[in-house]
């Protein structure tokens, strides 16, 4: 039995930007509904950002305990109980879901649990999770359906039922030997975490370096860190085929620079990119066009090809971060109120939560070279930041790019403890248009990691 309902705002998907748009619209008095297939609040609180950082922190605790003697602590035998690691993560997720449900109730936005697909412009048919069907129409529609892990087209890989980040964060056991396919954010974070939990870990990366978007010095530092922790890394390696079943026994054949070889392992984690969730949901019936890569085509106001339909977050090709999806919401909300906010020239920061973490905002050296921008480069080893000596976290460096003919900061990279927090200081300076000399000459608290910014910017070469 179908029931037709009309809303002033209809949101497909409850991810970061979509739920914020729904809550704000409902609070303003407009009838609003959100259609969500499974994950209340989207992937960030359920399967991606926060759950991964939860387990990564457990892995850091494991690492500290294993090396407690360095800090004068005496411990006995140490082992990882993955059931308790998982329970801690699930407790956090349950709490976050409860917070989201409270927000839906407080805002007045209706949460409809089911699988939605477009049947006509601004019309969504929902197969409800508890049975039945509803047909919903919206005066305005926002699409916030995210992405999923890509499974590369390698013979035998899909049949091996590899883990993605979702399944890896639901393991209640410790893999004997985990092979990670991909040397990007997800792959490196989870590779290090499972090594610290006690697994043997191998990383296979097709490119010539890890973290392909970073400068070679950053990639080299990451590689050194992983190998120091006992992780095997194969660069420039092409996976030829897979036999067996992940979770039991698998055999991976690859062609590496030194020739073909076979890796025997227990589990495979695929972390080789993302695929937008745009296929099979009737976007063509809604008049919503896709780009050549399957993402929803939008302009710089996040408007789609269909009138009064917007796309938010990863499905719109926005940088794949929760904080960008939240910024997408602010762009749409401001424009609905008569503003003129766009995605142009956004200063997007990011942080990879390895230990130590990697953070960057603005240009890398490769970006500057590619764009023909002449820069002055300053570096400072983390060892020179005195706070790092108090904690024995001396690995890494800071790097800043300053315009050659002026004093604007164009980019900042840090591989070191508290990198994300230090990066925010530089980002704030960049947003304010502060010359690098402002940080160079500032009185920064001692001993903190941010104090290193004074020494870093003192190293900027003269014009």
N, C-alpha and C positions, 0 to 999 in steps of 0.2 A: 504494500500500500504506500503510494508516494504522497508526500506532503510538501507543498510549495511554501517557502518562506522567503521574505524579502528583507534585506538588511541594507543599512546605509553604508557600512563597511564590511566586506567579507574578505577574510584572510585565509589563504590555503597554506598551511604549515605554521608551526608555532615556534620557529627558531628565534634567535635573538632580536632581530629587527621586526619580525612579524608580530611577536607577542607585545613588544613595546608599542607598536602602532595600534594594535587592537586595544590595549589597556588605555592608552591616551585618548583614543577616539571614543571609547565607551564612557570614560570619565567626563568627556565634553558633552555627553547627553545623546550621542548618536547610537542607534541600534547596531550592534557589532557582534560578529561571530567569527570564531577561529575553527577551522577544520584541521584536525591532527590525526595522523594515522596511528602513531604509537608512542612517540617520545614527548611527553608533556614538557614544554619548555625548549624542545629541540635537542640537537645532538650535544651541545656544549655541556649542559649539566648532567646528561645521561650517559653518553658514550665517548665523548671526545675530550674537550679541553680540561674540564675539572676532574673527571675520573682519572685521566692519564696523569695529571699532576699530583693527584692523591697517591697513586701507586708509585710514582717517581719519588715522592717524598719518603714513602716506606723503604724504597730502595736506597735512598741516601742514608736513612737511619741504619739500614743493614750494613752499608759501607763504613759508617762511623763505628759501629760496634765491632766489625771485623778489624778495624785499625785502631781500636781503643787504646792499645798499648802506646801508640804515639803520643797520646795525651795524658799518660800516666795512669790509665785505668787498667785494672786487672779483671779479666773476665774468664768465664769457662767456655765450654763448647758452644758454638753458635750455629743455628740453622734457621731457615726461613719456613714459616708456616703459611703457605699460600692461601689456605682457607681463611685465616685470620686477616691476611692482607686484603682478600676479596671482601670479607665482611665489613672491614673498616670503610672500604670504598662504597659498598652498597648502603651503609648507614648514612654516609654523606649524601648520596644520590636521593635516598628516601626523604631526607630533610629538605633537599632542594625542590623536589617535586611538591612537597607540602607547602613550601613557600610560594611556588607558582600557583597552586590551587587557591591559596589565600588571595593572591593578587587578582586572579580571575573573579573571585567572589567580590572583592572590594571594588573592582573597577566596573563590574556589571557586564563585562564581555562574556558571551556564551562560548563555552568550549565544547565542541562536537567531536567526539572520538569516532573516526572512521576513515575510509579511503575515498578520497575525492578525485573526480575527473570532470573536465569541462565537457558539456554537451551542447553548448551554444555560447555566444558572447556573454560574459559576466554571469554565467549559469554553471553551477557545480552540482553534480549528482554524487551523493555520499552513500557508500555502502557502510552502514553503521557497524561498529565492532560488536555490539550486542544484538545485532539482527535488524533487518529492515533497511529501508532506503529513504533518504530525504533529498529533495531538490531545492537548492538554495540559489537565490539571485542577489546580486549586490549592485547598489548604485555605483560603488567604487570597489575595486578588487585589488588585493595585493597578493603576490605569489612569492612564497618564502620556503621553497621545497628542498634546498640544499643540494648536497652531492653525496656520493658513496665511493668507497675504495674501488679503484680500477684493478681488475685482474688481467695482467698482460696475456696476450695471445701466444702462449708457449705450450707446445705439445705436452699434455698430461698435467698441466698446472691446475686448471679448474677442476679436473677429476680428482686431484689430490685433496680437495677441500681445504685449502690453506686458511689460516687465520687472517683476518684483517684486524685493524685496531680495536674493533668492537669485540670480537671474540677473544683477542689477547687479553683484554681487560676483564674478562669473565672467567679466566682460568683459575681453578682452585688447586692446581697442581703445578709443579715446576718442570718445564721441558728439559729433557736431558741435553739436547743439542738443538738450538733454535737457529734457523737460517732466515735472515731478514733480507727480503728482496727490495732494495731501494735505499739510497743514502741521503734522504731528505729529512725533514723535521720528525715525522712520525717514526720512521725507521731508526734514526739515531737515538731518539729519546727512549724508545722501548728496548732497543738493543742494549743500551747501557743499563737500563733498569733490570732486565732479566739476567744480565751478566752479574750484577751485584746481588741479585737474589740467589744465584748459584748455578745458573745454566751455562753451558758452553754456547757461545754465540758466534755466528759467521754472518758478515754483511756482504751482499753481492750488489755492486753498483755498475751500471753499464757505462756511465760517463767516466771521464778521466780523473775526476775528483769528487769528494763528498760535497754536499751542499752546493749544488751547481751554480746557484745565483751569487755565491760569495767569491771574494777575491782569493787568489791562490794561497796567500799567507794564512787566511782564516781556515781554509780547507785543510791545509797542512797541519795546523794546530789541532783541529778536530781529529784528524787521522792519528796523530801522535798520542792524543789522550786515549782514544779507543784502544789502540794497540798496547798502550801501557797497562790498560785494565785487562788485557788478555783476550781481546776480541779480534778475530781474524777478519781482515777486510780485503776483498778482491775488487780492484778498480779496473775499468775498461773491460769488464767481463760480460759476455753475452750468455744468457741462460738458453740452453739448447733443448732441454727436455726434462721432465720430472716423472718419476715412477714411485708408486706407493701411495700411502695415505697419511696426511699430516695428523699427528697425534699418536701414530703407531710407528711407522718407519718409512722414510722417504729417501730417494736417491736422486740427486740433481746433477745433470751433466752441463758443464759450461765450458765456453771457450774463453780463455784468459790470455793475456799477453805472452805468458810462458807456455801456452799450449792448452790442449783440452784436458780437463780433469773431472773427477767425480767426487761429490760431497755426500757422505752418508749422514743423515740426521734423523731427529725424531719429529720435528715440527717445522712448519714454514709460516712465516709472517709476511704478507704482501703489503708493502708500503710504497707503491710505485705510482702515485698520482691519484686523481679524483675524477669521477664521471658525474656530470650533472643529472639530477633526477627528473629530466624533462620528457623522456620518452613515454609514450603510452598513456598520457593523461589528457589527451584531447586539446592540446594547445592550439592546434590548427583550427579546431572548431570555434575556439575563442578569438581567433584572429591575432594570436600572439606568435610573432615570428622568432625563429632561432638564428643564431649566428653559425658560422662554419664549423664550430666546435661543439655544437649542441647546447650552448648556453642561451638563455633568453636575451634577445637583442634589446638593449635599452639605450636611451640618450643620457646626457649627463645629469638629467633630473630623475633618472631611473624610471622614466615612462617607457612602456612597451609600445609595440605597433598598434595595439588596441586602445581606443579611447577610455580614459578613466581606469586603466589597469597598469599597475606598477610591479616591478620585480625587485626583490631585496636579497642581498647577501650573495652567497656562492652561486646560486642558480643564475644570477644576473652577471656572472663573470667578475664580481667584485673580489678583491683580494680575500683569500680564504681565512679570515680571522673573525672571531666574535665581535671584537671592537670595531671592525669595519662594518659589519652588519648593523650594529647599533648606530653608527654614523649614517648609514643608509636610511634608517628610520628618521633621524633628525632632518635629513635632506627632504624626505617626502613630507614630513609633518610641517616643516617651515614653509614649503612651497604650497601646501594645502591652505596655509594661513595667509597666502599672498606674497610670500617671500621669493627670493631668487637665489636659492642655494644649490650648488652643483657638486659633482664629484671631481671637477677639474682641480688639479694642483693640490690634491689632498696629501698631507704629510703623514704617511702611514708607518707607524713603528711596528716592529715585531720582535718576538723573543723565542728562541728555541731553548727548551728547558732540559738541556743536558746539564751535567754537573762538571765543570762550571757551565753556566748558560751562555748563549750567544745572543746578543741584541744588536739591532741596527735600525737607524732611522736616516732617511735621506739617501744620498748617492753612495755607492761603493766606488772603488777605484775603477773597476771595469765599466760601471755606468758612465762615469765622467769621461773616460776614454772613448766609449762608444758614441757619446753625445758631443764629442769635440770640445769638452769643457776643460780648460787648464786649471789645475788646482795645486795648492800647497798641501803636503801631507805631513802630519805629525803622528808619532807613535810613542807609546810609553808602556814598558813591560809592567804587568801587575805586581811583580816583585818590588817595583819601586814605590808602590802604594803601601805605606807602613801598616795599614789595617790588615792587609793580607798576611803579614808576618805574624800577627797576633793569633790568627785563626789557622795558619798553615795552608791557606788557600792561595797559593802564589802562581798558579798556572794562568797563562794567557796574556793578553795585551789590550790596550785601548788604541784606537786610531781615529783621527779626525781629518776631514777634508775641508779646506778653507779656500775660497776663491782666490785666484792668483793676483788679481788686480784690485782686490778689496778685502774686507774683513768679515764677510758673511760666512757662517758655517754652512756647508753644503751637505755634509754627511758625517755620521759618527757610527763606529762599530766598536763593540766591546765583547771580548771573549774572556770572561772572568766572573768571580763571585759577585752577586748582586747586580749583574749587568743590566737587567731590566729596569731596576730602580735608578741606576746612574744614567741610563739612556734617557729616562723621562726628564732629567734635569736639562740635558742638551736639547731635547725636543722642545721644551718650554722656551729655551733661549732662541731656538730657530724660529718658533712661531712668533716670538716677540720682535724678531729682527735684530736681536742683540749681536753686536760684533763679538768675535771670539775673545777679544781682550777683556770683555766683561767677566767671562768665566776665568780667564787667566789671572785677573787681578782681584777676584772675589775672595772674601774671607770665608773659607769652607771649614766646617767643623772637623776637628782632629780627635781621634783617628777614625775616619770613615772611608768607605770606598770612593764616594763622590769627591773626596779631597784630591784624588788623583787627577781630576780635571784641571786643577791649577798647573800641575806639572806637565800634563799633556799639552795644553794650549801654550805653555811657555816654550814648547818645542816646535811651534809652527815656524817654518823658515821665513826669513825676512823677504819682503817683496823684491 
